[in-house]
Amino acid sequence: QLNMAKKKEAFLKEFKEGPLQFKPTYKFDLYSEVYDTSEKKRKPAWTDRILWKVKNLCEVASKEGEFPEEENLISVALTNYVSHMTYGISDHKPVTGTFRLEMKPLVSDPLVVLSPEGEWSAEHDVLIRYSVVSEFPSSAWDWIGLFQVTFRHVNDYVTYAWVEDDEISSNNNSKQVYMSASEIPKMGGEFLLCYYSNNLQSIVGISEPFQV
């Protein structure tokens, strides 16, 4: 039924699905792996499915000449597609899919390059040096955050420095800001520096990992 619908409905044609290598997921007697034994004796069916479609930015951008039409900025690959027969509270068996997502950067070179200077510890103030590309739209509200290497969100920073308020030197090639020793983790570990752009509302530069 789904395959027939994909042939008729235009919006379904672009959706993909992995191979059905598991048993039909409907209809089961509750708390069992036995197909329907009621009076209706419904035929087993693959009613629980996962379909996906990737709408790449280049589909829109290529119309404006920004990206080549054949270049995909996002790619998705299905790595696992299974049903879970142990669940019995429904007459359906749940289905899960695991995907690998790859994204290409919109720019080939980072907008901001930054790095820690000298040895970092909680015993003294520390320094950060960074440089930006000439067309970078900087803001007084930009900041540089100290993150653990395992951070998952921009709000996971340990501490941060304002790029203007905490600036201590500047020249044509780079700028220098400081972080207070009182804000540096005494336990140490492996960290990253990330430059957050207020105008772009995103992280636009990440340092190499370093030890504190």
C-alpha positions as CSV (number, residue, x, y, z in Angstrom):
1,Q,0.0,0.0,0.0
2,L,2.8,2.4,0.8
3,N,4.7,1.6,-2.4
4,M,1.5,2.2,-4.4
5,A,1.0,5.5,-2.7
6,K,4.6,6.6,-3.4
7,K,4.0,6.0,-7.1
8,K,0.9,8.2,-7.0
9,E,1.6,10.9,-4.5
10,A,4.3,13.4,-5.6
11,F,5.2,14.5,-2.1
12,L,6.0,10.8,-1.1
13,K,8.2,10.0,-4.1
14,E,11.3,11.8,-2.7
15,F,11.1,10.0,0.6
16,K,13.4,7.0,1.2
17,E,13.1,3.9,3.4
18,G,15.5,1.2,4.4
19,P,15.1,-2.5,3.7
20,L,12.3,-4.2,5.6
21,Q,14.4,-7.0,7.2
22,F,12.1,-7.4,10.2
23,K,8.8,-9.2,10.5
24,P,5.5,-7.4,10.1
25,T,4.9,-5.2,13.1
26,Y,1.1,-5.4,13.2
27,K,-1.3,-6.9,14.5
28,F,-0.2,-8.8,17.6
29,D,-2.0,-10.1,20.6
30,L,-1.1,-8.0,23.6
31,Y,2.0,-9.0,25.5
32,S,3.0,-11.6,22.9
33,E,4.7,-12.3,19.6
34,V,1.6,-14.0,18.3
35,Y,-0.3,-12.4,15.4
36,D,-4.0,-11.6,15.8
37,T,-6.0,-14.5,17.1
38,S,-9.2,-12.5,17.5
39,E,-12.3,-13.1,15.3
40,K,-11.1,-10.6,12.8
41,K,-7.7,-12.4,12.3
42,R,-6.1,-9.4,10.7
43,K,-3.3,-10.2,8.3
44,P,0.2,-9.2,9.5
45,A,1.4,-5.9,8.0
46,W,4.3,-3.5,8.1
47,T,2.3,-0.6,9.4
48,D,5.1,1.0,11.4
49,R,7.7,2.6,9.1
50,I,10.4,5.2,9.0
51,L,10.7,7.4,5.9
52,W,13.1,10.3,5.5
53,K,13.8,13.1,3.1
54,V,16.7,15.5,3.1
55,K,16.0,19.1,2.0
56,N,19.4,20.4,1.2
57,L,20.1,24.1,1.4
58,C,21.5,24.0,-2.1
59,E,18.0,23.1,-3.4
60,V,17.1,26.7,-2.6
61,A,20.5,28.4,-2.8
62,S,21.3,27.0,-6.2
63,K,18.4,28.9,-7.7
64,E,20.2,32.1,-6.6
65,G,23.5,30.9,-7.9
66,E,25.1,30.5,-4.5
67,F,25.9,26.8,-4.7
68,P,26.3,24.3,-7.5
69,E,23.1,22.4,-7.9
70,E,24.7,19.0,-7.6
71,E,26.5,19.7,-4.3
72,N,24.7,18.4,-1.3
73,L,25.4,20.2,1.9
74,I,23.7,17.5,4.0
75,S,23.8,13.8,3.6
76,V,22.0,11.1,5.6
77,A,22.7,7.4,5.7
78,L,20.5,4.8,7.5
79,T,22.7,2.5,9.6
80,N,20.1,0.5,11.5
81,Y,16.4,-0.2,10.9
82,V,14.8,-2.7,13.3
83,S,11.6,-3.6,15.1
84,H,11.5,-4.3,18.9
85,M,9.5,-7.5,19.5
86,T,9.9,-7.4,23.3
87,Y,7.4,-4.6,23.7
88,G,3.9,-5.9,24.3
89,I,1.7,-3.2,25.6
90,S,0.4,-2.4,22.1
91,D,-0.8,-4.5,19.2
92,H,2.0,-2.8,17.3
93,K,5.7,-3.4,17.7
94,P,7.8,-0.2,17.8
95,V,10.4,0.5,15.0
96,T,13.5,2.5,15.3
97,G,16.1,3.8,12.9
98,T,19.6,5.0,13.4
99,F,21.1,7.5,11.0
100,R,24.5,9.0,10.2
101,L,24.4,12.7,9.4
102,E,27.2,14.5,7.6
103,M,27.2,18.3,7.0
104,K,29.5,20.2,4.8
105,P,30.6,23.7,6.0
106,L,29.1,26.7,4.3
107,V,32.6,28.3,4.2
108,S,35.9,26.6,3.5
109,D,37.9,28.8,5.9
110,P,36.9,29.7,9.4
111,L,35.7,33.3,10.0
112,V,37.7,33.4,13.3
113,V,40.9,31.6,14.2
114,L,41.7,31.5,17.9
115,S,44.1,29.8,20.3
116,P,45.2,29.9,24.0
117,E,48.5,31.5,24.8
118,G,51.0,30.1,27.2
119,E,50.2,27.6,29.9
120,W,46.7,27.6,31.2
121,S,45.9,27.1,34.9
122,A,43.8,28.5,37.7
123,E,46.9,30.1,39.3
124,H,47.0,33.1,37.0
125,D,45.0,35.0,34.4
126,V,45.2,33.5,31.0
127,L,45.4,34.9,27.5
128,I,43.6,34.2,24.2
129,R,44.7,35.4,20.8
130,Y,42.4,35.5,17.8
131,S,42.1,36.9,14.3
132,V,39.1,37.4,12.0
133,V,38.6,37.6,8.3
134,S,38.2,41.1,6.9
135,E,34.5,40.8,6.0
136,F,33.5,39.3,9.4
137,P,30.6,41.2,10.9
138,S,31.9,41.6,14.5
139,S,29.8,42.9,17.4
140,A,30.4,44.3,20.8
141,W,28.3,41.4,22.1
142,D,30.7,38.7,20.7
143,W,32.3,36.5,23.3
144,I,34.8,33.7,23.5
145,G,33.8,30.7,25.7
146,L,35.9,28.0,27.4
147,F,34.3,24.7,26.8
148,Q,35.0,21.1,27.7
149,V,35.8,19.1,24.6
150,T,32.6,17.1,25.2
151,F,30.3,20.1,25.1
152,R,27.0,19.7,23.2
153,H,25.4,23.2,23.3
154,V,26.6,26.8,23.1
155,N,25.3,27.3,26.7
156,D,27.6,24.6,28.0
157,Y,30.5,27.1,28.5
158,V,32.6,26.9,31.7
159,T,33.3,30.6,31.5
160,Y,33.7,33.3,28.8
161,A,35.3,36.6,27.9
162,W,33.8,39.6,26.0
163,V,35.9,40.3,23.0
164,E,35.8,44.0,23.5
165,D,35.5,44.5,27.3
166,D,38.2,42.0,28.0
167,E,40.6,43.0,25.2
168,I,44.1,43.9,26.3
169,S,45.9,44.4,22.9
170,S,45.1,44.7,19.2
171,N,47.0,45.1,15.9
172,N,46.2,44.6,12.3
173,N,46.7,40.9,12.4
174,S,45.2,39.7,15.7
175,K,43.7,40.7,19.1
176,Q,44.3,39.5,22.6
177,V,41.8,39.0,25.4
178,Y,42.1,37.7,28.9
179,M,40.2,35.4,31.2
180,S,40.4,35.7,35.0
181,A,42.2,33.0,36.9
182,S,39.2,32.8,39.3
183,E,37.1,31.4,36.4
184,I,39.5,28.7,35.2
185,P,38.6,25.2,36.5
186,K,41.0,24.1,39.2
187,M,40.5,20.4,38.3
188,G,41.9,21.0,34.9
189,G,41.2,18.8,31.9
190,E,40.9,19.1,28.1
191,F,39.2,22.1,26.7
192,L,38.3,24.2,23.6
193,L,37.9,27.9,23.0
194,C,34.9,28.9,20.9
195,Y,34.1,32.3,19.4
196,Y,30.4,33.1,19.4
197,S,29.1,35.7,17.0
198,N,26.1,37.7,18.2
199,N,25.3,38.9,14.6
200,L,25.4,35.3,13.2
201,Q,23.9,33.7,16.3
202,S,26.4,30.8,16.2
203,I,29.9,29.6,17.0
204,V,32.2,30.7,14.1
205,G,35.6,29.6,15.4
206,I,36.9,26.7,17.5
207,S,40.4,26.2,18.7
208,E,42.4,23.0,18.8
209,P,41.9,21.0,22.1
210,F,44.3,22.0,24.9
211,Q,45.1,21.1,28.5
212,V,44.3,23.3,31.5
